[in-house]
Amino acid sequence: MATTAIAILNYNGKDHLEKFLPSLLKHSTNIPIYIGDNASTDDSIYFLQNQYPEITLITFSENYGYSKGYNKLLAQVEENYIALVNSDIEVTENWLAPLINILDKGKNTAAVQPKIKSYHNKNLFEYAGAAGGYIDTYGYPFCRGRIFNTLEKDIGQYDNLQSIAWASGACFLVRKSAFDSVGGFDDDFFAHMEEIDLCWRFTGKGFSIQFTPKSTVYHVGGGTLAYESPFKTYLNFRNGLYLLIKNLPTSEIKKKIFIRVLLDWLSAFYFLLQGKGKQFIAVFKAHIKVLKNWRYFYAKRPPSTSDKRILEPYSIVWQYFVNRKNKFNQL
């Protein structure tokens, strides 16, 4: 029998832990929980030590971000399956069993994602994952149930087991042996899109990523970095290009990244028109950083990057802004 654990990475999330740990414990009976603390400066550590001594708490000396933080945490977890759960996730009854069942049945499945819906509006899908992640031909991520900032109402339209391109880092169950076989998350991503990079590498190794509607969780979102944070914008645009440099087939890198950079510039000037000067600057800072680190990330490319199946054959920017298709089932 495979063993399962839950891993939570925390940074100044005491309020979220206080709010959501009770439901997690209630609906995850007899599942060990590991919490890695990224050098929080709030009362997280004191709270956990005094209120939840049964939880294994692992403290880090600095904030390693999502990528390195989870790598360090998961290195100390020995269970076969590990559920990575954000501190701002509310789980529901029987949320874990369907995920475990998928990994039990599919030995070639590396990870599985539940349905992720909005905590603040429980009829809607949530931005970070919805009903499973996809990537367009130029590397822009989107989801079944969420394209850019358009969130769909959940009316059962995506209630089927589905192979997806990536599972949301907000909540997914991963096979530990598969995670270790690809080297885990890329530490240099720090936060944002590291799960997409991980899943792309899973695909390159012949693994599949799945979505199941039989498990539902609710996500607050923006728990560590607010959605309007310029630093979040910087990470998203920087890591989006890192993702392509590392994983695109060699024959496509120059063309697709050139087009992607032009599209990013359009986004930057759109920020400027909206009066979001800090986001505008964040995009250009991201591009400068990528230019400096191009060779470093190119050297990280796995031995084979010829698998194109992870990319959709269309531009989601064109489909959304020009063709006005704002729902996944319209694509």
N, C-alpha and C positions, 0 to 999 in steps of 0.2 A: 504493500500500500504506500502510495506517495504521501509525503508529509507536506504540510502547508503552514506558512507563517504570514504575518502582516508586517509590513515595514512602513514607517512614517518618518519623513524628514521634517524637522521643525526648525523654524527661525522666528523667534519673537511671536509665536503663535499661541500663547497661553490662552487667550480668549476662545480661539477655535477649539483647542484641546478640551477646554472646560465644557464647551457646548456640545461637541460631537463624539468624544470618547465614550460617554455612557451608551449611546446607541450602537457604537461599534462593538463594544464589549457584549452588549445584550444580544446582538445578532451574529456574533462570531464566537460562539461557545467553544471552549477548549482549544482555541487557535492562539498560539503564542504571538505576542505583539512586541516588536522591536521599534524603539524610537531613537533616531539619531538627531542630536541637537547641534546645530551649526553655530555654536558660540552665541546663543541668545543672550540679550541684555535685559530681557523682561524677567518675569518670575516663573518662566516655563519649567526650569529644572527643579526649583523648590516645590512647585505645584505637583509635578509628576512624582517626585520622591516621597511626598507626604500623602498624596491622594491615591496614587496608583503604584504601590510598591511591587505589585505582581507583574508590571510591565518592565521589560529589559530596556534600560536607558543607557545609551552610549553617547558620551559627550565628546565634541571635537573642540580643538583649541582655537579654531577660526571658522569663518563662514566659507565653506567650500562650494556653495551653490548647490543646485539640484544634481548636476552631473557627478562631480567628484564626491559630494556628500553621500549620494546613494551608492556609489561604488565602494566607498569606505564602509558604509553600513552593511551592504549586502555581502561584503567579504566576511562578515562575522555571523552571517545567517546560514545555517546548514540544511534547512528544509529544502525539499525538492521543488516546491512551488512557492513563489513569494508574491503576495499582493502588495503592490505599491499604491499607497493611498494618501492623497493630500490631507493635510490637517483640517481643511475646510470642506470635507466631504461628509455628507450624511448618508449612511448606508441604510438599506431596508431589510426586512425579514427575508431570509433565504437568499441573500445577495451573493454569497460566496460559492455555494454548492454548484450552480450552473457553470461557473467559471472553471471550477475544478473538474467537472464532468467533461468539458471540452478538451482540457489538456490530457485527461485520462484516456479519452477515446482517440485523440489525434496525436500520436507520438511525434509527428512531424510539425506540430503546432508549437510555436515558440511563445506566443502571447495571445491573450484574449481580453477584450474590453467589454464592460457592461454598457448598458444604455445610460448616458450621462445627461441629466436634465437640470434645469435651473432651480436652485434652492429658493430663490425669491419669487419665481413664477413657475410652479411645478407642472404647468401644462406645456411649457416650452422646453425644447432642447437647450443644452448649455453650450456656450461658445467652445470650450476646451474639450472637444471629443464627440459630443452629440451621439450619433449612431454609427460612428466609425470614421476614420480619417482616410483621405485620398490626397494625391499630389497631381497638379496639372503639369503640362508639358514643360513649363518654365520653372517648376519647383515651388509654386505657391500651394500651400496646404489648404484644404477645405474639408468639410464633413458632410455626411448624410445628415441633413437636418440643420446645417449651418454653413452658409456661404458668405464670406466676409462678415459683415455685422448683421446679416439677416438671419434671425432664428425662426425655425418653423415650429408650429404647434404639433405636439405628438398626438396623432390620431391613429396610430398603429401602422402608418405607411411604411415603416422600416422594420416591422416585426418579423424578421427572418434571420436565420443564421447566415452570416455573410463573410466571405474573405475580404479583408480590407488592406490598405497599404500601410497604415500605421495605427497603433493604439495610443490613446491619450495618456500622457504622463500623470494626469490628475487621478486616474484609477485604472489599473490593469493588473492582471495576473500573469506572471512570467515564469517560464521553466528555467530554473537556476542553471542547469547544465547548458542550455542554449545561450543564456546571458553570458556565462563564463566563456563559452566557445568563441564568441565574437569580441571578447575583451570588454564587455560592459559598455557603459556610456562613455562618450568622449569627454574627458575632463575639461577640455578647452572650450566647450560650448557654455559652460557655467550654468546657464538656465535658458530654456526655450529652444524647442526643435531638437533637443538631444534625443527624445524618444523617436522622432522621425528618422534621424540618422541611425539609431539602433535598429529600427524595424527594416530600414533599407538594407542594412548589413545582414539582418536575419534572412531577408529574401534572397540576397546574394549567396547565402549558404544553403538555400533550398528549403528553408522553413516557411511556414505560413503564419499569418496573423488573422485572427478571427474576431467577429463581433457577435454577441448573443443578446437578444432582447429579453431573455428570461431573467436577467439580473438588472436591477435599476439602482442607481445612486443619484444623489442630488449634490450639486457643486455650487458653492458660493461664488468662486472666481475672484481673481485679483487679491488672493489672500496674502501674498508676500509682496508682489509688485502690482500696484493699481494699473488697470487697463490703459489709463491715460499717461502713465509714467514715461517720460522721455527715455529712461534707461531701458524699459521694456521694449520701446520702439527700436532703440539701438541694437539690443540683443536679437530681436526678431529679424531685422534686416541684415545684420552681420551674419547670424547663424544660418539664415536662408541661403546666403552665398557660400558659406563654408560647406553646407550640405551638398550643394551642387559640385563644388570643386572636388569633394571627396568621392562622390558616388556616380556622377554622370559617366556614360561611356566616353572614352577618349575622343572619339570622332565627333562628339556633340558639344564638348565643353565650351569651345570658343564661341560658337554661334549662339548657343542657348544662354550663356552667361552674359554675352553682349546684349541680347534682347532683354534679359532679366534686369540688367542694370538700367537700361532705358525705361523700363516699366517702373522700377524703383524711383527713378527721378521724377516720373509723372506723379507718383504717390507723394514724393517730397513736396512738389509744387502745389499739389492738392492740399497738403497740410498747411502750406503757407497761405493759400487762399482762404482757408478756414480760420486763419489767425493763430495757428498752432506753430509758432516759430521754433519752439524747442524741439518739437518732433521733426521739423524740417532739418534742423541742424543735426539731429540724431542720425538721420538717414545718411548724410554725407560723412559724418564721423565713422559710421559703420563701414562705408565703402572705402574710406582711407585705411581703416584697420585691415580690411580684407586684402587690399592691394599690398600692404606691408607683409602680410602673412601668407600670400598666395603659395609660394614654394613650400612652406612648412606644411600647409594643409594638403597640397598636391602629393607630397611624399607620404601622406597617410592613406592614400588610396589602397583599397584591398586588392589582392592579386587579380581578381576578375571583376570588372564593372560593366559587363556587356548586357546584363539583364535589364531590359527596358520595361518589363511588365508592370513595374511599380508606378510608372507615370501614365496618366491619362493622355489621350492623343489630342487634346484641345487646350486652349488658353482659357482659364476660368475668368481672367480679367475681361476678355472679349465676350465670353458668354454672359457674364453678369452685367457689365456696364454698357455693352453695345446691343447684345441680343435680349437683354432684360430678363434673363433666366435666373431667378433668385431662389429656386428650389432644386434640390438634388435630382428629383425624379423628372425634372424638365430638361436635364442635360442629355 
